[in-house]
Amino acid sequence: MSFLLLYLYTMRKFILKLSVFFVLGCLTFSVQAQDSWHILAQVEMDKSFDPEFGIETMIPKISASTNAMNGQQVVLKGYIIPLTGKVEQSHFMFSKFPQNMCFFCGKAGPESAIQVFMKDGKKLAFTSEKIVLEGKLIIHNDNSSGLLYTMEDGEIIN
């Protein structure tokens, strides 16, 4: 009888711990699900020879699941990369990584940066802190600008 009670007590503690891990895991997933960088990161790079420049280049190939988000609202957490000095701007680059690790410094791929145009031309003050933006995702499959992504109607959210 005491063996059965000990077993039930141990199982109760195990189920309680498992429940806590499950709840924490769900909370973590819901926070991560709000940030779309993991979807934008689904890009493969193919090597290609560019006869115009006579060099081998990397051509991004955006996944189908990422392309499906074209024109949709996305939420991104990241850092402002100013285009015209560290002042208020309505058009700027936004990176998953701080400026010293961003795509433009050669430390990350093009899938980790996005050009942002704020809603109604509203200017956003520069900050070196991580912020959260929401806006409409535009995917550039033609590579004409060298950028993969643009966010239109960007708004800062808390």
C-alpha positions, 0 to 999 in steps of 0.5 A, a space after each residue: 500500500 505504501 508503495 502505491 501511495 509513493 508512486 501516486 505522489 511521485 506521479 502527481 509531482 511529475 505531472 505538475 512539473 510537466 504541466 508547468 513546462 507545457 504552459 511555459 513552452 506555450 507562452 514562449 511559442 506565442 511570443 515567438 509566433 508574433 515575430 516574423 523573422 523566422 519566416 523571413 529567414 526561409 531563404 536559400 542562396 544559390 551561386 550564379 555567375 554574373 557575366 556583366 561583372 565577371 564574378 560569382 554572385 549569390 542569388 536568394 531564393 525565397 521559400 513558398 511559405 515566405 512568399 505566401 506572406 507577401 502583402 500580409 501584416 507582419 510583426 518584427 522585433 529589431 533595430 533601426 539602421 538609420 539612412 540619414 544619421 541618428 535622427 527622426 526618420 520615416 524611411 529607414 532600414 530595420 534589422 533583426 540584429 544590432 547595427 554592428 551585426 547587421 546585413 549592411 556590415 557583412 555579418 548577416 544575410 539579406 533576409 535579416 533586414 527590411 526597408 521600412 516606410 512608416 504609416 502616413 510618413 510619421 517620423 520615428 526617433 532613432 533608438 539603439 534599443 530593440 523595438 517592435 514594428 508592424 506593417 505590410 510586407 512586400 517581397 521583392 523577388 526580382 532582386 532589382 534593389 538588392 533588398 528582399 523585403 520592404 515594410 509599408 505602413 509601419 507602426 511602432 507597437 509595444 
